[in-house]
């Protein structure tokens, strides 16, 4: 073989990539890397959103479980109302191993809070706690910021085969009394009338737009009230 031809063949075998080929390769790799990064970033964001959503749902279910636990242990002492909703706060008395406990659920500054007093065994102490529960500021001992991100809430009582407004005075237990007295008052002022205890409670929570929860949540609870 001709030595000169062999030398040319060796030089062409050792020839590397041209600058244009390198730039094209780098460009393609950069595009692929960008596409891969966007895919990974999308997966990470989806995973983060899913985990946050799951955390919100788990917290909601935990708080609702506590709500139902309070209602299912409702106890009527005949000293203070066993359950009462004034449009802003729901107050109830529940039976615990250590006595009767006063509990208040209320919405304050976009958070659904629960306040629980220490269990008591004396009537005077329970009455004192009931009076105190109507002047809560939200920073008392025993207050838990149970569920943030709540826009509004509403409670309904199941009485007389219908969901009714808990603040209705038409559900008093006492029969009609003296002329001129409020209907169903038995001649007593409305504030002193024992309201008919409901057979069930409906809770409607409306989540705030940025709470991580969507829309409204409704929970119905059947009551089995114990009394002394």
Buried (B, 14 or more C-beta within 10 A) or exposed (E): EEEEEEEEEEEEEEEEEEEEEEEEEEEEEEEEEEEEEEEEEEEEEEEEEEEEEEEBEEBBEEBBEBBBEBBEBBBBBEBBBBBBBEEEBBBBBBBBEEBBBBBBBBBBEBBBBBBBBEBBEEBEBBBBBBEBBEEBEEEEEBBEEBBBBBBEBBBBBBBEEEBBBBEEBEBBEBEEBEEEBBEBBBBBEEEEBBBBBBBBBBBBBBBBEEBBBEEEBEBEBEBEBEEE
